[in-house]
Amino acid sequence: MMFLLLAIVGLISYYVYKSIKPPPPIPLPENVSKKSLRVELSDGRHIAYRELGCPKDEAKNKIIIIHGYANSKEVDLYTTQEMIDEFKIYFLFFDRAGHGESDPNPSRTLKTDTYDIEELADKLQLGPKFHVLGMSLGAYPVYGCLKYIPHRLSGASLVVPLINFWWRRIPQNLLNAAIKKLPFAFQMILRVAHYCPWLLYWWMTQKWFPNDRDPKKIWTERDIELSKIYYKKSYMDAVKRQGEYVSCYQDIIAGYGNWEFDPTELSNPFTDTNKGSVHISMRSLMLDTGLSMRSIISKPSSKPLMFKPEFYFTLTTSPKSSGQMMLLLLAIVGLTSYYVYKLIKPPPPIPLPENVTKKSPRIKLSDGRHIAYKELGFPKDEAKNKIIIIHGYANSKDVDLYTTQEMIDEFKIYFLFFDRAGYGESDPNSSRTLKTDTYDIEELADKLQLGPRFHVLGMSLGAYPVYGCLKYIPHRLSGASLAVPLINFWWRRIPQNLLNAAIKKLPFEFQMTLRVAHYCPWLLYWWMTQKWFPSNRDPKKTLTERDIELSETYSKKSYKDAVLRQGEYVSSQRDIIAGYGNWEFDPTELSNPFSDTNKGSVHIWCALDDKQILRDVLVYICDKLPWIKFHEVPHAGHWIIHEKKHFEAIIKAACTE
C-alpha cells in the first residue's frame, strides 16, 4: 500500500514538475564568437552586439538601441546614411539576455538588464554618457536606466512603451482599462507572469485552456504588412535559438513583474547645466485610455512627442465568455502546482559568511566555486607520501582521525583534508556528480601544487570519488584506499542477487531513501522532509554498539551544524544523489592504473560486523579485479576508520604496499 501511495504521489509530482520546469537553454555553437561580436560581462556571461554609423570616438550622438519582444540586435530600422551623417550618430544594437547570441541570465530582472547596458557601454568604451532608445517591451530597461543609472544618460526615448498593469501609483481604474484593451488570452499571460512567474512556461505550453495568442488580434493592418516583411521565420528562429523561455518568456516576467519603483517616482536626470531630454513616443490616434496614461507618466522633465509610427500594436477589447470558469480552473491548477512545486523544490544554499576565507583557507576552482581545505603533516615538498582524505556522509575536512606525529614522521606523510562541494565552507555545486567530485580533487591538488601523483583515501559514502579517480584520473594516482566503501545497488555488472541481498541489509526506510535518490532524485528533498509516510531513519539502526560509542564521541551537534551549515540538500542529500545515481561505469570495469614501472596499490577495507555494507559484494569486486588488495577486519563496524589501530593499519598499507 505504501509503495502504491508513493508511486501515485511520485507520478503526480513528476508530471507537475516536468510540466512547470522550464527547459535548459539550447547551447550556442562553439564558434558563435566568430559569427557575432560579443563582450564578456563581469559575471561570465557574454553579450552579442552590432555597431553602426560614425566611429564612436567621432560621434556626437551615441544611441543604444534596445530591441523589443522576440527581437534582436538585427532589428531592421531605417538607419539611413543621410541620418547618420547629419547627426553624427553611433548606433549600438545588442541582443538582450537569452536572445540571439547573448547568454541567458537565470536571475534576469529589470535591474539586471539595466546594468547589462551600463557594463556593455563601459566594455565598448562609449564614454561617460549615452542615449538609450527602447521599443515596446524593450522599453522597460529604459525605465531602469532612468532609475538606476541616470548619471550615465545623455537622453532616453521610449517608443510605444509597455504598460506594467501593476504599477503602484497609477490610478487603478486606468490600469484596469488598459489591460482590458488586450484580448483575454493575452491578459491571462500577463497575469500569470506577474502573479505566478514560475508557472509561465507551463501556461505558454499547456493545452488545457483556450490559449489563442494570434498576434494579429493586437495589430493593425499596416502592422501585419510590416510583420510579413521583417519577421520571417528564419529571423525568428535566430532570435529564439536558445529557447523561448530564456528569451521571450523571461522578458515578459521581467517586464510585468514587481518593479522596485513606479515611473511617476522618477526624478529628472537633466538640468540646465546637464543637458538632455526624455521622450515617450506614442501613436497620435491612441484611444482615451492611452492618452490619459501618457499624461500621467509624462512629467515636466520629459518631452512627449506626438507622431504616427509605422509599427504599433492596436489593442482590442476582450471577450468574457467562460472567463470566470477559466479563472477558477487556473486558480485550482495554479494552487495545486504551487503546493507541489514548493514541496519538491529544494531550498537555496544558506550563504556562507563574508569572512569565511579568514576562518578557513579556500582555493578558487576554474568554475568560480571555492573549496575549503586543511593541511597536516610534513611540508608537501618534503613529503614522501601525499594523501588526500575524502570524508564520508555528513562529515567534513575536520573529521577527527588518529593522525599521530609518530605516524607522520615514520612515513613522511602530507595529509590534505577538504570539504566536498556543499559541505562545511566549500561552495555547493548544483550539477554535482561522481565525475565533478573527481575533477574537484584533481584541480584542488593542482592548485595546491601537490605534484603529478597523490594517494586518495575515501571512507563510506566518501569512497565514490575514489572510484571516480580510478576511472577518470588514474594517471594522477600513487595509490587508493577505500574504507568500508558504499555499494551502489544499481551497478550494472554486479550479479543482481548480490545487490538485492546488499540493499536488504538496510532498514526499509533507508532502502526507500536510496531508491528515491536513484529513480527520482528531483523528489529526494521532499522525501527527506515529508511526514506522509513512515520515515524513521535513525542511524543507530545501521551501527554496531561500538559504532554508536564512536559516533557520540566524534559527532557532536555543534560539529554537525558546522558540516551542514549551507543546508542539508546541497551537502548530504546531494551526496546521496551522486553516490547512488547512475554511474557511467561499474567498478568491475576499472583497469589497473599501476605496473612494474609505475608503482602503486589499491586497497579495499571491509569491516566484518558492518551493518551497512555486504561483504560478498566487495569480495566479488576484488575477485574480478585481483590487483585490488582486500582487507577483512574482524570485530569492527562501519566506523572502523575512527579506531586508532585500524586507521594506522590503513595508513601503513597505503604508504608501504
Disulfide bonds with the S-S distance in Angstrom:
none
